[in-house]
C-alpha cells in the first residue's frame, strides 16, 4: 500500500483529503505545519507528498527546497491558493513535480496524484505475477504461461489498478474515477465491458472467473 503525506494547516481540508485517499487504497500521514511535515517526510518515507505553500514554522517553498537539498527524491505536489503566484520555473526551482490550485475537485486531485506516481515509477513494482500471468510494469508487457498478450491502454490501466488493490471491493465509480480519470468519465458499462476482456485474456475459464470477481450490486474484487 502506497503512503501519501498530506501537509496542510487547514485541519478540515487535511482530513477530507485523507479520507478521499484512504478510500482509493492509499495510506495517509498528516502534518499540520512545515516542521512536522519535514520530520514526517524523513521518518515515514512516503511515496508522494502533498504540501500547501502557506505553512506555519516552515513554508511550503522552504520545505520543498530542504527536502531536495537533503537528497529526498519523493514526488511532491504543491497545493496553492488562487492568489499565490506560481509558475513552472518556481516549481522547478523548489523541486515540485506538479501543483493543484485550491479549491480543487477530488477527481482532479486523484488524477494528478496518479499521473505523478506513474511518471516517477513509484506506482508499481517492476514485476507482478499471479496464476501463470506475469506483468512487467516497467516494460508494460503482459504474458500468460510465457506467451505475450496484447492489451489496450485502458485494459492495461484497469489491470494495474486491480493489481494495486488486491482482495479489495472496488465500486464501479471508484474504478471509473481512478482508471479513466476526471477528464474522461464514461458510464459504468465501460467498466463491465473491460472486466469481461480481462477475464477473456487472463482467466483459466472466463465463464467461471477465479481472479476478477463480481461483487453483486457494488463492483469487483481482484483475487491474485
N, C-alpha and C positions, 0 to 999 in steps of 0.2 A: 504494500500500500504506500502510495506516494504522500509525502508530507509537504504542506504549504504553510509558510509562516506569514501571518497577517499582522502588519504593524500599522496601527491607526489609533489616534487618541479618542476617536468617536466610538464609545463602547457599543452603542446600538448598531452602528454600521458594521463594526468588527464582528459582533455576534451574528448579524444577518449573513455576512459573507461566510462565516464559519459553518453555519447551518447549511447554506447552499452547497458548499464544497463537500461537506460530510455526506450529504445526500447523493453526491456524484461519485462517492467512493474514495475521496481523499481524507487524509488525516490532517488536522489543523493544529497549529500552535499559535497563540496570540501574544501580542505585546502592545502596551499602551503608550510607550514613548520610545524615543530613539535609542536611549541607553539600554533599556530592556530588550529592544529589538536586536541591537548589535550582539548582546550576550546570547540571545536565543539563536541567532543566525550561526554563531560559532559552536554552540553546545548541541542544539537539536539537529544540525546539519540537514536542513530541509532541501527538498528537490526544487522548490521555487519560492521566491519571496515577493509578497505584495506589500509595498511601502508607500505611505502617504508622504507627500513632500513637506507638509507643515506639521512637524512633530515637536513636542517639548523635549528639553535636555539636549538632544542631538537632532538636527534637522534631517529630513529625508535625503537631501542632497549630500550632506556630510556623511550620513550613514552609508550611502552607496559608495562614495569615494573611499571611505575607510575599509569597507569590505574588499573592494578591488585592490587597494594598496596592500591588503593583508594576503592577497593571493586567492581569495574566495571567488570561485567562478560560477557560483549558483545563479541561475537566471533570475532577473529582477524585473518586475512590472511596477511602474510608478503609478500611484493613484493621485490625480491632481484635480484641484478645483478649476472651474471655468476661468476664474480671474488670474490663475497662475500663468506666467509667461513661460511657455515651453516650446522648444524647438528641437529638431533632431540633433543638432550639434551639441546642445547641452546634455541631451540624453546620452550621447556617445561619450562625452567628457566625464560624466559621473558613472558610466558603466552600466546604465539601464538597458534592458533588451526591448522594452515596449512601454507604452503608457495607456491609461484609460482615464478619460475625463469624467468627473463627477457632475451630475448624477448619471450613473450608467445602468443599463439593463443587465439582468442576470445572464441572458444568452450571450450578450457581447462579452461580458467578463469571462465566461466559461470558454468561449471561442478563442479569446486572446490567450488564456492560460494554456489551452491545449496546443495552440499554434506555437507558442514559445517552447513548450515542453518537447514538441516534435522536432523543432529546429535544433534544440540543444542535445537531442538524443537521449534525454532523461526519461522520456515517456515509456520506453520499452527496454527490456533486456534484449541482448543480441539474439538469443536463440530460445525458442519455446517449443515444447513438444507435448503431444497428447495422443494416445491411441493410434500410433502409426503416422500421425500428422506432424510434420516439422515446419515451424515458421521461423524463417530467418528475417528478423525485423530490421536488421541493418541493411541487408540487400533487397528486402521486400520480396523474398522468394518463398513460396509455399509448396511443399511436396507431401505426397501421401504414399507411404510404402516405397519411398525412393523415387517416385515419379512426379515431376513438376506439374503443378496445376495453375492454369491461368485464372486470375481474379481481376474484376473491375476495381477501380479505386474505391467505390462505395462498398463493395463486398469486402475488400481488404480492411477498410476502416472499421467496418462493423465487426469483423473477426477480431481485430486487435482490441476493440472496446470490450468484447466478451472476455478476451484473454486477460485484460486488466482487472476484470471484476468476476473472478470465478466464484461459483456457488452463491451468487447474489441475485435476488429477484430484481429485475430491471423492467420498469414500466416502459410502454411504447413511447411515451412522451420523453422520458429520460434518454432513451436511445436516439430518438429523433434529434433532440437538442444537442447531444454530445457528438453524434456521428455526422449529422448533416449540417449542424450549426445554425446560428441565428439568421444568416443571410438567405439561406435556402431551407424552408421549413415545409416539407411535403406532409401528406397525411399518413396516418398510422398504417394504411395498407402497404405503403412503401416498405416499412419495417418487416411486415409479414412476408412480402414477396422476396426480400433479400435473405431472410432467415431460411426460407424454403431452398434458395440457391445454395446457401452454406450447407444445408443438410444433404442436398444432392451431391455436392462435391466432397464432403468430408465425413459424412456418417456412413458406417458399415451398411446400415439399412435405413435409407431416408424415410421410409414409411413407419419405422419404429425407432425414432431418434433416442440416442443414449446420452448425447452431449449437449445439444441445443434443444432444451425442453421448454414446452409451452406452460406458462402459469395461467390458468383459466381466469379470464376477465382482468388480468393485470398486464402480462407481458411475457418475458422469457427469463430463463436461468441457464447459465452455462456450467456444465459439469465436466471438468477435464477427464 
